[in-house]
Amino acid sequence: MGEQGSTRIRVRIDQMLQQRSMTLTELSQRTGISIVNLSVLKNDRARAIRFTTLESLCDALECTPGDLLEVVPADVSEL
């Protein structure tokens, strides 16, 4: 991982919000995570995610980490 042609992990915030009819602002209020930081995750700009952040997101979205995270080929994630 980390080399060209490898895979990347994407945080599926948009899909999860849409499925739950929830806004980014509402997610921010429920988790205490700033809209700016949620946007970084949503737009695939994050290089890491803390377990506490992942736990807060999963609690607010009523999902598991496997529901929230997706492994994609590196070239697809850069579109």
Jmol script that loads the backbone (N, CA, C; Angstrom):
load data "model"
ATOM      1  N   MET A   1       0.841  -1.187   0.000  1.00  0.00           N
ATOM      2  CA  MET A   1       0.000   0.000   0.000  1.00  0.00           C
ATOM      3  C   MET A   1       0.878   1.239   0.000  1.00  0.00           C
ATOM      4  N   GLY A   2       0.320   2.332  -0.540  1.00  0.00           N
ATOM      5  CA  GLY A   2       1.064   3.572  -0.558  1.00  0.00           C
ATOM      6  C   GLY A   2       1.862   3.756  -1.833  1.00  0.00           C
ATOM      7  N   GLU A   3       1.994   2.726  -2.668  1.00  0.00           N
ATOM      8  CA  GLU A   3       2.707   2.836  -3.922  1.00  0.00           C
ATOM      9  C   GLU A   3       1.705   3.024  -5.053  1.00  0.00           C
ATOM     10  N   GLN A   4       2.206   3.549  -6.195  1.00  0.00           N
ATOM     11  CA  GLN A   4       1.310   3.706  -7.335  1.00  0.00           C
ATOM     12  C   GLN A   4       0.735   2.356  -7.722  1.00  0.00           C
ATOM     13  N   GLY A   5      -0.536   2.343  -8.086  1.00  0.00           N
ATOM     14  CA  GLY A   5      -1.194   1.110  -8.452  1.00  0.00           C
ATOM     15  C   GLY A   5      -1.719   0.340  -7.257  1.00  0.00           C
ATOM     16  N   SER A   6      -1.521   0.879  -6.081  1.00  0.00           N
ATOM     17  CA  SER A   6      -2.004   0.206  -4.876  1.00  0.00           C
ATOM     18  C   SER A   6      -3.435   0.651  -4.585  1.00  0.00           C
ATOM     19  N   THR A   7      -3.878   0.438  -3.360  1.00  0.00           N
ATOM     20  CA  THR A   7      -5.235   0.810  -2.987  1.00  0.00           C
ATOM     21  C   THR A   7      -5.230   1.957  -1.993  1.00  0.00           C
ATOM     22  N   ARG A   8      -6.378   2.591  -1.863  1.00  0.00           N
ATOM     23  CA  ARG A   8      -6.571   3.664  -0.894  1.00  0.00           C
ATOM     24  C   ARG A   8      -7.841   3.383  -0.124  1.00  0.00           C
ATOM     25  N   ILE A   9      -7.933   4.003   1.038  1.00  0.00           N
ATOM     26  CA  ILE A   9      -9.136   3.876   1.851  1.00  0.00           C
ATOM     27  C   ILE A   9      -9.913   5.174   1.747  1.00  0.00           C
ATOM     28  N   ARG A  10     -11.178   5.060   1.426  1.00  0.00           N
ATOM     29  CA  ARG A  10     -12.054   6.223   1.274  1.00  0.00           C
ATOM     30  C   ARG A  10     -13.098   6.194   2.387  1.00  0.00           C
ATOM     31  N   VAL A  11     -13.376   7.361   2.953  1.00  0.00           N
ATOM     32  CA  VAL A  11     -14.418   7.490   3.972  1.00  0.00           C
ATOM     33  C   VAL A  11     -15.709   7.844   3.243  1.00  0.00           C
ATOM     34  N   ARG A  12     -16.724   7.016   3.379  1.00  0.00           N
ATOM     35  CA  ARG A  12     -17.967   7.136   2.612  1.00  0.00           C
ATOM     36  C   ARG A  12     -18.993   8.034   3.315  1.00  0.00           C
ATOM     37  N   ILE A  13     -18.584   9.221   3.734  1.00  0.00           N
ATOM     38  CA  ILE A  13     -19.490  10.111   4.470  1.00  0.00           C
ATOM     39  C   ILE A  13     -20.676  10.524   3.605  1.00  0.00           C
ATOM     40  N   ASP A  14     -20.432  10.902   2.356  1.00  0.00           N
ATOM     41  CA  ASP A  14     -21.535  11.347   1.481  1.00  0.00           C
ATOM     42  C   ASP A  14     -22.625  10.287   1.361  1.00  0.00           C
ATOM     43  N   GLN A  15     -22.220   9.055   1.085  1.00  0.00           N
ATOM     44  CA  GLN A  15     -23.196   7.982   0.921  1.00  0.00           C
ATOM     45  C   GLN A  15     -23.962   7.726   2.217  1.00  0.00           C
ATOM     46  N   MET A  16     -23.244   7.732   3.325  1.00  0.00           N
ATOM     47  CA  MET A  16     -23.882   7.470   4.618  1.00  0.00           C
ATOM     48  C   MET A  16     -24.868   8.585   4.975  1.00  0.00           C
ATOM     49  N   LEU A  17     -24.488   9.829   4.720  1.00  0.00           N
ATOM     50  CA  LEU A  17     -25.390  10.954   4.995  1.00  0.00           C
ATOM     51  C   LEU A  17     -26.636  10.862   4.123  1.00  0.00           C
ATOM     52  N   GLN A  18     -26.444  10.560   2.858  1.00  0.00           N
ATOM     53  CA  GLN A  18     -27.580  10.467   1.935  1.00  0.00           C
ATOM     54  C   GLN A  18     -28.540   9.359   2.365  1.00  0.00           C
ATOM     55  N   GLN A  19     -28.006   8.209   2.735  1.00  0.00           N
ATOM     56  CA  GLN A  19     -28.850   7.089   3.163  1.00  0.00           C
ATOM     57  C   GLN A  19     -29.655   7.431   4.412  1.00  0.00           C
ATOM     58  N   ARG A  20     -29.125   8.344   5.226  1.00  0.00           N
ATOM     59  CA  ARG A  20     -29.776   8.685   6.491  1.00  0.00           C
ATOM     60  C   ARG A  20     -30.496  10.035   6.449  1.00  0.00           C
ATOM     61  N   SER A  21     -30.534  10.645   5.276  1.00  0.00           N
ATOM     62  CA  SER A  21     -31.144  11.975   5.111  1.00  0.00           C
ATOM     63  C   SER A  21     -30.609  12.943   6.166  1.00  0.00           C
ATOM     64  N   MET A  22     -29.295  12.956   6.310  1.00  0.00           N
ATOM     65  CA  MET A  22     -28.631  13.788   7.309  1.00  0.00           C
ATOM     66  C   MET A  22     -27.699  14.770   6.595  1.00  0.00           C
ATOM     67  N   THR A  23     -27.537  15.953   7.155  1.00  0.00           N
ATOM     68  CA  THR A  23     -26.634  16.943   6.586  1.00  0.00           C
ATOM     69  C   THR A  23     -25.274  16.866   7.274  1.00  0.00           C
ATOM     70  N   LEU A  24     -24.278  17.457   6.635  1.00  0.00           N
ATOM     71  CA  LEU A  24     -22.946  17.529   7.223  1.00  0.00           C
ATOM     72  C   LEU A  24     -22.981  18.338   8.516  1.00  0.00           C
ATOM     73  N   THR A  25     -23.800  19.377   8.542  1.00  0.00           N
ATOM     74  CA  THR A  25     -23.950  20.198   9.748  1.00  0.00           C
ATOM     75  C   THR A  25     -24.520  19.370  10.892  1.00  0.00           C
ATOM     76  N   GLU A  26     -25.528  18.569  10.602  1.00  0.00           N
ATOM     77  CA  GLU A  26     -26.117  17.717  11.636  1.00  0.00           C
ATOM     78  C   GLU A  26     -25.105  16.691  12.142  1.00  0.00           C
ATOM     79  N   LEU A  27     -24.330  16.112  11.228  1.00  0.00           N
ATOM     80  CA  LEU A  27     -23.300  15.160  11.633  1.00  0.00           C
ATOM     81  C   LEU A  27     -22.265  15.841  12.521  1.00  0.00           C
ATOM     82  N   SER A  28     -21.901  17.051  12.167  1.00  0.00           N
ATOM     83  CA  SER A  28     -20.957  17.819  12.978  1.00  0.00           C
ATOM     84  C   SER A  28     -21.494  18.043  14.385  1.00  0.00           C
ATOM     85  N   GLN A  29     -22.761  18.398  14.478  1.00  0.00           N
ATOM     86  CA  GLN A  29     -23.380  18.629  15.785  1.00  0.00           C
ATOM     87  C   GLN A  29     -23.447  17.349  16.606  1.00  0.00           C
ATOM     88  N   ARG A  30     -23.737  16.235  15.967  1.00  0.00           N
ATOM     89  CA  ARG A  30     -23.857  14.955  16.681  1.00  0.00           C
ATOM     90  C   ARG A  30     -22.508  14.415  17.148  1.00  0.00           C
ATOM     91  N   THR A  31     -21.454  14.712  16.395  1.00  0.00           N
ATOM     92  CA  THR A  31     -20.143  14.133  16.698  1.00  0.00           C
ATOM     93  C   THR A  31     -19.203  15.082  17.428  1.00  0.00           C
ATOM     94  N   GLY A  32     -19.433  16.379  17.279  1.00  0.00           N
ATOM     95  CA  GLY A  32     -18.485  17.342  17.827  1.00  0.00           C
ATOM     96  C   GLY A  32     -17.275  17.539  16.923  1.00  0.00           C
ATOM     97  N   ILE A  33     -17.320  16.966  15.726  1.00  0.00           N
ATOM     98  CA  ILE A  33     -16.244  17.120  14.746  1.00  0.00           C
ATOM     99  C   ILE A  33     -16.593  18.317  13.872  1.00  0.00           C
ATOM    100  N   SER A  34     -15.633  19.204  13.663  1.00  0.00           N
ATOM    101  CA  SER A  34     -15.915  20.421  12.899  1.00  0.00           C
ATOM    102  C   SER A  34     -16.294  20.088  11.458  1.00  0.00           C
ATOM    103  N   ILE A  35     -17.057  20.982  10.855  1.00  0.00           N
ATOM    104  CA  ILE A  35     -17.443  20.816   9.451  1.00  0.00           C
ATOM    105  C   ILE A  35     -16.199  20.788   8.572  1.00  0.00           C
ATOM    106  N   VAL A  36     -15.203  21.590   8.916  1.00  0.00           N
ATOM    107  CA  VAL A  36     -13.952  21.607   8.147  1.00  0.00           C
ATOM    108  C   VAL A  36     -13.301  20.224   8.169  1.00  0.00           C
ATOM    109  N   ASN A  37     -13.200  19.620   9.349  1.00  0.00           N
ATOM    110  CA  ASN A  37     -12.578  18.291   9.444  1.00  0.00           C
ATOM    111  C   ASN A  37     -13.424  17.220   8.765  1.00  0.00           C
ATOM    112  N   LEU A  38     -14.737  17.319   8.866  1.00  0.00           N
ATOM    113  CA  LEU A  38     -15.604  16.374   8.156  1.00  0.00           C
ATOM    114  C   LEU A  38     -15.437  16.524   6.646  1.00  0.00           C
ATOM    115  N   SER A  39     -15.287  17.754   6.181  1.00  0.00           N
ATOM    116  CA  SER A  39     -15.092  18.005   4.748  1.00  0.00           C
ATOM    117  C   SER A  39     -13.781  17.402   4.256  1.00  0.00           C
ATOM    118  N   VAL A  40     -12.742  17.475   5.081  1.00  0.00           N
ATOM    119  CA  VAL A  40     -11.455  16.863   4.730  1.00  0.00           C
ATOM    120  C   VAL A  40     -11.639  15.357   4.534  1.00  0.00           C
ATOM    121  N   LEU A  41     -12.361  14.728   5.441  1.00  0.00           N
ATOM    122  CA  LEU A  41     -12.629  13.290   5.317  1.00  0.00           C
ATOM    123  C   LEU A  41     -13.496  12.997   4.101  1.00  0.00           C
ATOM    124  N   LYS A  42     -14.528  13.797   3.911  1.00  0.00           N
ATOM    125  CA  LYS A  42     -15.501  13.603   2.831  1.00  0.00           C
ATOM    126  C   LYS A  42     -14.864  13.741   1.453  1.00  0.00           C
ATOM    127  N   ASN A  43     -13.903  14.643   1.332  1.00  0.00           N
ATOM    128  CA  ASN A  43     -13.285  14.938   0.037  1.00  0.00           C
ATOM    129  C   ASN A  43     -11.980  14.181  -0.193  1.00  0.00           C
ATOM    130  N   ASP A  44     -11.766  13.110   0.576  1.00  0.00           N
ATOM    131  CA  ASP A  44     -10.575  12.260   0.414  1.00  0.00           C
ATOM    132  C   ASP A  44      -9.266  13.021   0.563  1.00  0.00           C
ATOM    133  N   ARG A  45      -9.233  13.983   1.462  1.00  0.00           N
ATOM    134  CA  ARG A  45      -8.014  14.750   1.689  1.00  0.00           C
ATOM    135  C   ARG A  45      -7.293  14.317   2.970  1.00  0.00           C
ATOM    136  N   ALA A  46      -7.916  13.446   3.744  1.00  0.00           N
ATOM    137  CA  ALA A  46      -7.317  12.995   5.005  1.00  0.00           C
ATOM    138  C   ALA A  46      -6.254  11.937   4.728  1.00  0.00           C
ATOM    139  N   ARG A  47      -5.166  12.006   5.472  1.00  0.00           N
ATOM    140  CA  ARG A  47      -4.117  10.996   5.355  1.00  0.00           C
ATOM    141  C   ARG A  47      -4.232   9.964   6.463  1.00  0.00           C
ATOM    142  N   ALA A  48      -5.013  10.304   7.496  1.00  0.00           N
ATOM    143  CA  ALA A  48      -5.198   9.394   8.634  1.00  0.00           C
ATOM    144  C   ALA A  48      -6.512   9.749   9.318  1.00  0.00           C
ATOM    145  N   ILE A  49      -6.999   8.825  10.130  1.00  0.00           N
ATOM    146  CA  ILE A  49      -8.196   9.091  10.922  1.00  0.00           C
ATOM    147  C   ILE A  49      -7.979   8.458  12.295  1.00  0.00           C
ATOM    148  N   ARG A  50      -8.280   9.206  13.332  1.00  0.00           N
ATOM    149  CA  ARG A  50      -8.139   8.683  14.692  1.00  0.00           C
ATOM    150  C   ARG A  50      -9.263   7.692  14.972  1.00  0.00           C
ATOM    151  N   PHE A  51      -8.965   6.718  15.817  1.00  0.00           N
ATOM    152  CA  PHE A  51      -9.997   5.758  16.202  1.00  0.00           C
ATOM    153  C   PHE A  51     -11.153   6.452  16.908  1.00  0.00           C
ATOM    154  N   THR A  52     -10.866   7.486  17.692  1.00  0.00           N
ATOM    155  CA  THR A  52     -11.945   8.201  18.386  1.00  0.00           C
ATOM    156  C   THR A  52     -12.854   8.907  17.389  1.00  0.00           C
ATOM    157  N   THR A  53     -12.284   9.436  16.314  1.00  0.00           N
ATOM    158  CA  THR A  53     -13.075  10.079  15.262  1.00  0.00           C
ATOM    159  C   THR A  53     -13.932   9.037  14.555  1.00  0.00           C
ATOM    160  N   LEU A  54     -13.335   7.916  14.224  1.00  0.00           N
ATOM    161  CA  LEU A  54     -14.060   6.831  13.562  1.00  0.00           C
ATOM    162  C   LEU A  54     -15.204   6.334  14.443  1.00  0.00           C
ATOM    163  N   GLU A  55     -14.932   6.199  15.727  1.00  0.00           N
ATOM    164  CA  GLU A  55     -15.961   5.749  16.664  1.00  0.00           C
ATOM    165  C   GLU A  55     -17.107   6.755  16.749  1.00  0.00           C
ATOM    166  N   SER A  56     -16.786   8.046  16.812  1.00  0.00           N
ATOM    167  CA  SER A  56     -17.820   9.089  16.867  1.00  0.00           C
ATOM    168  C   SER A  56     -18.684   9.078  15.615  1.00  0.00           C
ATOM    169  N   LEU A  57     -18.043   8.933  14.456  1.00  0.00           N
ATOM    170  CA  LEU A  57     -18.788   8.885  13.197  1.00  0.00           C
ATOM    171  C   LEU A  57     -19.706   7.666  13.154  1.00  0.00           C
ATOM    172  N   CYS A  58     -19.189   6.524  13.549  1.00  0.00           N
ATOM    173  CA  CYS A  58     -19.998   5.298  13.534  1.00  0.00           C
ATOM    174  C   CYS A  58     -21.163   5.391  14.512  1.00  0.00           C
ATOM    175  N   ASP A  59     -20.933   5.976  15.681  1.00  0.00           N
ATOM    176  CA  ASP A  59     -22.021   6.150  16.650  1.00  0.00           C
ATOM    177  C   ASP A  59     -23.112   7.050  16.078  1.00  0.00           C
ATOM    178  N   ALA A  60     -22.716   8.180  15.494  1.00  0.00           N
ATOM    179  CA  ALA A  60     -23.685   9.147  14.969  1.00  0.00           C
ATOM    180  C   ALA A  60     -24.431   8.604  13.755  1.00  0.00           C
ATOM    181  N   LEU A  61     -23.733   7.825  12.934  1.00  0.00           N
ATOM    182  CA  LEU A  61     -24.332   7.295  11.707  1.00  0.00           C
ATOM    183  C   LEU A  61     -24.941   5.906  11.908  1.00  0.00           C
ATOM    184  N   GLU A  62     -24.810   5.385  13.122  1.00  0.00           N
ATOM    185  CA  GLU A  62     -25.327   4.052  13.450  1.00  0.00           C
ATOM    186  C   GLU A  62     -24.846   3.017  12.436  1.00  0.00           C
ATOM    187  N   CYS A  63     -23.527   2.922  12.317  1.00  0.00           N
ATOM    188  CA  CYS A  63     -22.927   1.997  11.366  1.00  0.00           C
ATOM    189  C   CYS A  63     -21.658   1.402  11.965  1.00  0.00           C
ATOM    190  N   THR A  64     -21.040   0.524  11.220  1.00  0.00           N
ATOM    191  CA  THR A  64     -19.764  -0.056  11.620  1.00  0.00           C
ATOM    192  C   THR A  64     -18.648   0.594  10.807  1.00  0.00           C
ATOM    193  N   PRO A  65     -17.397   0.460  11.248  1.00  0.00           N
ATOM    194  CA  PRO A  65     -16.297   0.987  10.431  1.00  0.00           C
ATOM    195  C   PRO A  65     -16.302   0.399   9.019  1.00  0.00           C
ATOM    196  N   GLY A  66     -16.699  -0.857   8.886  1.00  0.00           N
ATOM    197  CA  GLY A  66     -16.767  -1.478   7.564  1.00  0.00           C
ATOM    198  C   GLY A  66     -17.796  -0.839   6.649  1.00  0.00           C
ATOM    199  N   ASP A  67     -18.853  -0.280   7.235  1.00  0.00           N
ATOM    200  CA  ASP A  67     -19.861   0.435   6.447  1.00  0.00           C
ATOM    201  C   ASP A  67     -19.330   1.783   5.980  1.00  0.00           C
ATOM    202  N   LEU A  68     -18.491   2.388   6.804  1.00  0.00           N
ATOM    203  CA  LEU A  68     -18.034   3.757   6.574  1.00  0.00           C
ATOM    204  C   LEU A  68     -16.791   3.832   5.696  1.00  0.00           C
ATOM    205  N   LEU A  69     -15.944   2.821   5.777  1.00  0.00           N
ATOM    206  CA  LEU A  69     -14.683   2.828   5.039  1.00  0.00           C
ATOM    207  C   LEU A  69     -14.773   1.915   3.828  1.00  0.00           C
ATOM    208  N   GLU A  70     -14.132   2.346   2.749  1.00  0.00           N
ATOM    209  CA  GLU A  70     -14.158   1.590   1.496  1.00  0.00           C
ATOM    210  C   GLU A  70     -12.748   1.555   0.923  1.00  0.00           C
ATOM    211  N   VAL A  71     -12.302   0.401   0.472  1.00  0.00           N
ATOM    212  CA  VAL A  71     -11.000   0.267  -0.174  1.00  0.00           C
ATOM    213  C   VAL A  71     -11.212   0.380  -1.678  1.00  0.00           C
ATOM    214  N   VAL A  72     -10.468   1.293  -2.306  1.00  0.00           N
ATOM    215  CA  VAL A  72     -10.599   1.518  -3.748  1.00  0.00           C
ATOM    216  C   VAL A  72      -9.213   1.548  -4.387  1.00  0.00           C
ATOM    217  N   PRO A  73      -9.112   1.185  -5.666  1.00  0.00           N
ATOM    218  CA  PRO A  73      -7.828   1.319  -6.359  1.00  0.00           C
ATOM    219  C   PRO A  73      -7.379   2.777  -6.337  1.00  0.00           C
ATOM    220  N   ALA A  74      -6.089   3.019  -6.192  1.00  0.00           N
ATOM    221  CA  ALA A  74      -5.555   4.376  -6.074  1.00  0.00           C
ATOM    222  C   ALA A  74      -5.954   5.255  -7.248  1.00  0.00           C
ATOM    223  N   ASP A  75      -5.938   4.732  -8.470  1.00  0.00           N
ATOM    224  CA  ASP A  75      -6.272   5.558  -9.624  1.00  0.00           C
ATOM    225  C   ASP A  75      -7.733   5.972  -9.633  1.00  0.00           C
ATOM    226  N   VAL A  76      -8.639   5.177  -9.078  1.00  0.00           N
ATOM    227  CA  VAL A  76     -10.055   5.529  -8.995  1.00  0.00           C
ATOM    228  C   VAL A  76     -10.262   6.623  -7.962  1.00  0.00           C
ATOM    229  N   SER A  77      -9.554   6.565  -6.839  1.00  0.00           N
ATOM    230  CA  SER A  77      -9.756   7.530  -5.762  1.00  0.00           C
ATOM    231  C   SER A  77      -9.235   8.909  -6.116  1.00  0.00           C
ATOM    232  N   GLU A  78      -8.438   9.028  -7.164  1.00  0.00           N
ATOM    233  CA  GLU A  78      -7.884  10.326  -7.534  1.00  0.00           C
ATOM    234  C   GLU A  78      -8.697  11.027  -8.600  1.00  0.00           C
ATOM    235  N   LEU A  79      -9.854  10.462  -8.971  1.00  0.00           N
ATOM    236  CA  LEU A  79     -10.729  11.099  -9.969  1.00  0.00           C
ATOM    237  C   LEU A  79     -11.425  12.294  -9.389  1.00  0.00           C
TER     238      LEU A  79
END
end "model"
wireframe off; spacefill off
backbone 0.3
color backbone group
